Amino acid sequence: TLTNGVCTVTDTLLVGSIPTGVLQQPLQQTRISPNPSTGIFTVNVPDQTNIQTSVFDALGKLVTTSSEIGTFNLDLSDVPVGIYTLRLDTESGSLTKKLVRE
């Protein structure tokens, strides 16, 4: 709005995460522990659904993939220390989480 030469902005900008698909409640409740880890992460997805996992390094290079169901261990003990991105894909949506390998 422009009044007497003064511009007033009245819109609101919301900043947050952008979903990569429609998430069902169980996928949103995914827990990863320990995080950070020295290499073995336990990924707990409450729903017993088929999960395609992908792990990417900080440059976006694919490190590993697997197919899992429910709770599973993710072994990154053979990759260098750093920050990685875990992507979980199911029929109902996708979820991305940060992993810290110490």
N, CA, C and O of each residue as an XYZ file, in Angstrom:
408
protein
N       0.845     -1.164      0.000
C       0.000      0.000      0.000
C       0.896      1.234      0.000
O       1.884      1.288      0.731
N       0.548      2.226     -0.822
C       1.315      3.468     -0.898
C       0.423      4.597     -0.403
O      -0.609      4.886     -1.009
N       0.823      5.250      0.717
C       0.066      6.341      1.311
C       1.015      7.489      1.596
O       1.987      7.333      2.335
N       0.732      8.647      1.007
C       1.566      9.841      1.204
C       3.049      9.553      0.949
O       3.917     10.033      1.678
N       3.323      8.777     -0.079
C       4.696      8.470     -0.447
C       5.372      7.437      0.432
O       6.572      7.200      0.290
N       4.616      6.805      1.353
C       5.178      5.789      2.233
C       4.597      4.445      1.826
O       3.381      4.266      1.749
N       5.499      3.505      1.568
C       5.078      2.164      1.156
C       4.952      1.283      2.393
O       5.882      1.200      3.195
N       3.815      0.629      2.548
C       3.576     -0.264      3.670
C       3.295     -1.659      3.120
O       2.404     -1.839      2.291
N       4.058     -2.640      3.586
C       3.863     -4.030      3.162
C       3.022     -4.724      4.208
O       3.351     -4.721      5.395
N       1.927     -5.321      3.753
C       1.027     -5.972      4.694
C       0.943     -7.473      4.482
O       0.200     -8.160      5.183
N       1.706     -7.989      3.515
C       1.695     -9.435      3.279
C       2.597    -10.122      4.291
O       3.510     -9.503      4.838
N       2.343    -11.401      4.540
C       3.139    -12.197      5.455
C       3.864    -13.268      4.666
O       3.260    -13.958      3.845
N       5.143    -13.408      4.911
C       5.942    -14.432      4.265
C       6.198    -15.525      5.281
O       6.777    -15.273      6.337
N       5.767    -16.745      4.964
C       5.991    -17.882      5.844
C       7.167    -18.680      5.316
O       7.201    -19.047      4.142
N       8.124    -18.945      6.178
C       9.304    -19.716      5.794
C       9.294    -20.999      6.606
O       9.098    -20.976      7.821
N       9.506    -22.114      5.927
C       9.528    -23.394      6.631
C       9.938    -24.494      5.691
O      10.502    -24.239      4.627
N       9.656    -25.721      6.083
C      10.026    -26.846      5.236
C       8.969    -27.053      4.161
O       7.788    -26.764      4.356
N       9.415    -27.551      3.046
C       8.527    -27.818      1.924
C       8.380    -29.324      1.789
O       9.371    -30.009      1.538
N       7.182    -29.861      1.945
C       7.017    -31.314      1.834
C       7.288    -31.787      0.409
O       7.011    -31.084     -0.563
N       7.840    -33.002      0.310
C       8.118    -33.570     -1.009
C       7.019    -34.537     -1.430
O       7.177    -35.258     -2.416
N       5.929    -34.564     -0.711
C       4.806    -35.433     -1.021
C       3.820    -35.331      0.123
O       4.093    -34.664      1.121
N       2.689    -35.977     -0.005
C       1.698    -35.982      1.056
C       2.121    -37.039      2.061
O       2.223    -38.219      1.728
N       2.366    -36.613      3.283
C       2.848    -37.533      4.298
C       1.706    -38.090      5.122
O       0.835    -37.350      5.580
N       1.718    -39.406      5.308
C       0.793    -39.998      6.248
C       1.415    -39.893      7.634
O       2.633    -39.765      7.755
N       0.622    -39.943      8.646
C       1.079    -39.769     10.021
C       2.263    -40.664     10.381
O       3.217    -40.151     10.965
N       2.275    -41.982     10.074
C       3.421    -42.816     10.478
C       4.755    -42.337      9.909
O       5.764    -42.382     10.613
N       4.788    -41.888      8.681
C       6.036    -41.426      8.088
C       6.534    -40.162      8.790
O       7.741    -39.977      8.948
N       5.624    -39.305      9.207
C       5.990    -38.089      9.938
C       6.578    -38.423     11.304
O       7.327    -37.623     11.865
N       6.251    -39.584     11.842
C       6.723    -39.978     13.169
C       8.026    -40.768     13.118
O       8.413    -41.378     14.115
N       8.702    -40.770     11.986
C       9.969    -41.481     11.833
C      11.004    -40.923     12.801
O      11.146    -39.708     12.940
N      11.726    -41.819     13.468
C      12.770    -41.438     14.415
C      14.081    -42.087     13.989
O      14.102    -43.240     13.559
N      15.174    -41.338     14.113
C      16.498    -41.842     13.780
C      17.382    -41.664     15.010
O      17.464    -40.575     15.576
N      18.045    -42.755     15.416
C      18.924    -42.668     16.578
C      20.075    -43.665     16.423
O      19.902    -44.668     15.731
N      21.215    -43.440     17.020
C      21.606    -42.114     17.484
C      21.904    -41.216     16.291
O      22.242    -41.709     15.214
N      21.788    -39.956     16.464
C      22.104    -38.988     15.415
C      22.591    -37.716     16.099
O      21.779    -36.945     16.611
N      23.895    -37.483     16.116
C      24.960    -38.056     15.306
C      25.307    -39.482     15.718
O      24.961    -39.939     16.807
N      26.016    -40.184     14.794
C      26.403    -41.571     14.999
C      27.796    -41.810     14.433
O      28.270    -41.078     13.564
N      28.440    -42.857     14.951
C      29.736    -43.247     14.403
C      29.571    -44.135     13.169
O      30.562    -44.549     12.567
N      28.328    -44.427     12.790
C      28.120    -45.178     11.560
C      26.837    -45.961     11.474
O      26.286    -46.092     10.381
N      26.329    -46.490     12.576
C      25.105    -47.284     12.544
C      23.946    -46.437     13.073
O      23.935    -46.039     14.238
N      22.976    -46.170     12.201
C      21.779    -45.425     12.563
C      20.601    -46.400     12.615
O      20.474    -47.260     11.744
N      19.747    -46.276     13.621
C      18.505    -47.043     13.666
C      17.386    -46.121     13.206
O      17.152    -45.066     13.795
N      16.702    -46.531     12.148
C      15.604    -45.751     11.583
C      14.309    -46.460     11.950
O      14.090    -47.610     11.569
N      13.454    -45.767     12.692
C      12.201    -46.347     13.152
C      11.042    -45.667     12.451
O      10.719    -44.515     12.741
N      10.412    -46.391     11.519
C       9.195    -45.923     10.853
C       8.052    -46.746     11.441
O       8.007    -47.959     11.235
N       7.124    -46.114     12.170
C       6.073    -46.854     12.865
C       5.214    -47.746     11.966
O       4.705    -48.767     12.431
N       5.044    -47.393     10.716
C       4.206    -48.159      9.803
C       5.037    -49.258      9.139
O       6.191    -49.026      8.779
N       4.477    -50.418      8.979
C       5.153    -51.523      8.306
C       4.912    -51.441      6.802
O       4.245    -52.295      6.218
N       5.460    -50.412      6.195
C       5.273    -50.177      4.770
C       6.604    -50.318      4.042
O       7.659    -50.207      4.666
N       6.573    -50.558      2.753
C       7.790    -50.633      1.953
C       8.400    -49.247      1.841
O       7.718    -48.275      1.516
N       9.706    -49.172      2.116
C      10.418    -47.899      2.121
C      11.630    -48.014      1.208
O      12.431    -48.938      1.348
N      11.765    -47.089      0.285
C      12.971    -46.988     -0.529
C      13.840    -45.923      0.120
O      13.414    -44.776      0.255
N      15.054    -46.288      0.524
C      15.944    -45.329      1.170
C      17.037    -44.891      0.202
O      17.531    -45.684     -0.599
N      17.400    -43.632      0.288
C      18.514    -43.079     -0.478
C      19.300    -42.169      0.452
O      18.716    -41.367      1.180
N      20.626    -42.290      0.430
C      21.498    -41.442      1.233
C      22.382    -40.659      0.278
O      22.995    -41.228     -0.625
N      22.444    -39.339      0.486
C      23.222    -38.439     -0.361
C      24.265    -37.724      0.486
O      24.021    -37.417      1.652
N      25.435    -37.459     -0.105
C      26.449    -36.690      0.604
C      26.144    -35.203      0.489
O      25.127    -34.817     -0.086
N      27.025    -34.367      1.036
C      26.791    -32.921      1.071
C      26.763    -32.294     -0.320
O      26.228    -31.198     -0.488
N      27.331    -32.970     -1.317
C      27.323    -32.461     -2.691
C      26.155    -32.998     -3.507
O      26.012    -32.674     -4.686
N      25.316    -33.826     -2.873
C      24.156    -34.378     -3.566
C      24.434    -35.676     -4.293
O      23.579    -36.168     -5.029
N      25.617    -36.240     -4.100
C      25.972    -37.505     -4.737
C      25.336    -38.662     -3.972
O      25.389    -38.713     -2.743
N      24.730    -39.595     -4.721
C      24.101    -40.758     -4.105
C      25.172    -41.654     -3.498
O      26.114    -42.052     -4.183
N      25.030    -41.975     -2.207
C      25.992    -42.798     -1.487
C      25.526    -44.245     -1.432
O      26.310    -45.163     -1.671
N      24.252    -44.449     -1.116
C      23.706    -45.801     -1.004
C      22.186    -45.769     -1.124
O      21.552    -44.746     -0.864
N      21.613    -46.895     -1.519
C      20.163    -47.065     -1.553
C      19.832    -48.441     -0.993
O      20.672    -49.341     -0.976
N      18.598    -48.586     -0.539
C      18.126    -49.891     -0.075
C      16.608    -49.880     -0.021
O      15.978    -48.825     -0.086
N      16.038    -51.056      0.099
C      14.595    -51.216      0.309
C      14.405    -51.825      1.685
O      15.052    -52.814      2.029
N      13.519    -51.237      2.470
C      13.337    -51.648      3.856
C      11.855    -51.701      4.197
O      11.007    -51.258      3.422
N      11.557    -52.254      5.377
C      10.192    -52.262      5.919
C      10.297    -51.945      7.405
O      11.065    -52.584      8.123
N       9.525    -50.956      7.872
C       9.474    -50.629      9.298
C      10.781    -50.150      9.869
O      11.425    -49.274      9.292
N      11.196    -50.718     11.017
C      12.433    -50.330     11.685
C      13.612    -51.081     11.062
O      13.535    -52.285     10.821
N      14.708    -50.351     10.806
C      15.888    -50.974     10.193
C      17.139    -50.215     10.605
O      17.074    -49.064     11.038
N      18.283    -50.884     10.460
C      19.578    -50.257     10.717
C      20.168    -49.787      9.404
O      20.114    -50.491      8.396
N      20.725    -48.600      9.425
C      21.384    -48.007      8.267
C      22.863    -47.893      8.605
O      23.243    -47.151      9.511
N      23.699    -48.631      7.872
C      25.125    -48.692      8.168
C      25.898    -47.744      7.259
O      26.039    -47.992      6.061
N      26.398    -46.653      7.841
C      27.231    -45.698      7.113
C      28.649    -45.692      7.674
O      29.373    -44.707      7.524
N      29.047    -46.786      8.319
C      30.367    -46.827      8.940
C      31.504    -46.816      7.922
O      32.647    -46.530      8.279
N      31.205    -47.125      6.659
C      32.253    -47.141      5.635
C      32.320    -45.848      4.819
O      33.044    -45.784      3.826
N      31.575    -44.822      5.226
C      31.627    -43.544      4.514
C      32.344    -42.513      5.391
O      32.348    -42.644      6.615
N      32.950    -41.489      4.780
C      33.674    -40.485      5.567
C      32.769    -39.723      6.540
O      31.558    -39.616      6.342
N      33.389    -39.206      7.579
C      32.696    -38.343      8.538
C      32.110    -37.154      7.779
O      32.760    -36.594      6.896
N      30.873    -36.771      8.127
C      30.244    -35.633      7.469
C      28.753    -35.615      7.672
O      28.206    -36.384      8.463
N      28.097    -34.723      6.944
C      26.639    -34.579      7.014
C      26.048    -35.190      5.751
O      26.498    -34.914      4.639
N      25.032    -36.025      5.943
C      24.378    -36.723      4.845
C      22.877    -36.455      4.897
O      22.338    -36.043      5.924
N      22.222    -36.697      3.776
C      20.775    -36.549      3.698
C      20.160    -37.915      3.437
O      20.532    -38.604      2.487
N      19.220    -38.299      4.284
C      18.483    -39.544      4.117
C      17.119    -39.209      3.538
O      16.388    -38.384      4.085
N      16.784    -39.851      2.434
C      15.457    -39.670      1.843
C      14.717    -40.996      1.929
O      15.215    -42.032      1.489
N      13.523    -40.946      2.501
C      12.656    -42.115      2.612
C      11.479    -41.915      1.675
O      10.755    -40.925      1.786
N      11.283    -42.845      0.753
C      10.166    -42.780     -0.202
C       9.238    -43.967      0.019
O       9.677    -45.116      0.078
N       7.938    -43.666      0.140
C       6.915    -44.701      0.242
C       5.820    -44.374     -0.768
O       5.869    -43.343     -1.438
N       4.846    -45.247     -0.870
C       3.721    -44.984     -1.766
C       2.931    -43.761     -1.325
O       2.268    -43.121     -2.141
N       3.001    -43.431     -0.024
C       2.199    -42.330      0.498
C       2.945    -41.000      0.556
O       2.354    -39.981      0.911
N       4.234    -40.993      0.213
C       4.961    -39.734      0.243
C       6.437    -39.924      0.507
O       6.943    -41.047      0.491
N       7.123    -38.827      0.748
C       8.567    -38.838      0.968
C       8.910    -38.013      2.199
O       8.176    -37.104      2.588
N      10.036    -38.349      2.798
C      10.516    -37.638      3.963
C      12.033    -37.525      3.848
O      12.697    -38.488      3.466
N      12.581    -36.368      4.173
C      14.020    -36.150      4.118
C      14.522    -35.769      5.509
O      13.952    -34.902      6.171
N      15.605    -36.434      5.946
C      16.191    -36.170      7.254
C      17.701    -35.999      7.120
O      18.318    -36.569      6.220
N      18.287    -35.220      8.009
C      19.724    -35.019      8.043
C      20.357    -36.076      8.942
O      19.849    -36.366     10.025
N      21.475    -36.649      8.483
C      22.243    -37.595      9.279
C      23.634    -37.007      9.491
O      24.222    -36.442      8.569
N      24.155    -37.143     10.702
C      25.501    -36.675     11.003
C      26.348    -37.897     11.340
O      26.100    -38.596     12.323
N      27.362    -38.140     10.493
C      28.291    -39.249     10.675
C      29.558    -38.709     11.331
O      30.273    -37.898     10.743
N      29.834    -39.174     12.579
C      31.009    -38.701     13.324
C      32.186    -39.649     13.135
O      33.262    -39.416     13.686
